[in-house]
Amino acid sequence: MRPPTVASPPAPIAEPAVRRLASDWARELDTLAEEMHTYLLARVPEASSDPEISRLTLASCASNIEAMLSMIRHGIPASAIEAPIAALEHARRMAARGHGIDVTLRFYRVGHAYFWERWSVDLVHAIEDRDRLVTALSATAGFLFHYIDVISGLVSTEYLAERERRQRRAAVVRADLVRAVLAGEAIERTATEQALGHQFGPRQVAFLCWSDDDPATLERAAGTVTSALGAGRSLVVPDGAHALAGWLNATRDVDPDDLARRVAEVAPDVRFALGGPGAGIAGFRRSHDEAQRARRIAQLLEAGAAPVTAYRDVALVDLLSRDLEAARAFVRAELGDLAADDAATRRDRETLLAVLSPHGGPGVAAHRLGVHRNTVLQRVRRAEALRGVPTGTRSTELLAALLLAATLDRTVLD
């Protein structure tokens, strides 16, 4: 692996005393590596608490010290620096253990401090002439800083690559497990919960979020719904190119308006569909199915959909419109000319729905719509005339047709 592009590398060190000191140190390589290892263990807790990381730390110490000394004593140009195999493996294991990149690079900062502390003392003893000593210290400091800079870059690249590989593998495993759960396949509950990082609790809420915008906004939006429902974390998997499916264990009820406000602050172009709370594996599946149904209604409305669609608010419309062609025919048959798509007829339908809804009536409709009671009665008579029959005829069917028209609008209207 070649080093990344960094500042111009320093020239090889020509001072004979420096090269001799590097040769002397090379003969004590094992001792130096052990001492550096001990120095690191005392200052980087992540190494002392993990035997495997500790062993790889020792191997990395030995290989890096050997590489630095070899380049100094043989005059190898700094442009030839490569990361030792042990150092790259150390970075991969750090990523596998979930340690941050800052901790990984701390090994090199602390190790550099140890090496320079020992090296500068020995170099002072090796060179008596002050001018030669200053030149030697400057040259070796430049080389060592450059070496650590290059190695840190290579180690960081390997760390990030390993973390990405593991994240991709974990994402594939999660997606496969979620698919198996949703498909009703036999699973071992405890193992599945551990692999998913999700408990099949008593109040699981499934959600879907989608957007044609930057996919990163979906992750921010998913974090918002997790916070809004009082969950510590959520299980999220891709649901196509521009959507995510998620589950969380809610500690409070959904307030679609509050959630819409929160999402608008961080991801205004993202839309949400929410299922109802469900318990256990069956609830995991059912809530997801409800979220899918809520999304179907939201997508039928296109631009007219609210930012957040909760299944509980559209459940009846979903059931009435599962066969969309039949729903259109039903609305036309029940409403007649009242199904026309113009502003005046729309007001008449809205008024009639307010009158016929549970706990409705002319007075309630007038208050809700902000008009006079006589205006309500006029609109009801006009609606009856357009429909061709009194409102008391097939009133249940009429109410269902009005609800479909009010919710799905042009999707079911003429």
PyMOL commands that set and color helices and strands:
alter all, ss='L'
color gray80, all
select helices_A, chain A and resi 16-26+29-41+45-48+51-74+78-80+85-96+101-126+130-182+189-196+215-228+256-266+280-304+311-320+324-339+343-356+362-369+373-387+395-411
alter helices_A, ss='H'
color red, helices_A
select strands_A, chain A and resi 204-210+234-238+243-249+271-274+308-310
alter strands_A, ss='S'
color yellow, strands_A
deselect
rebuild
show_as cartoon
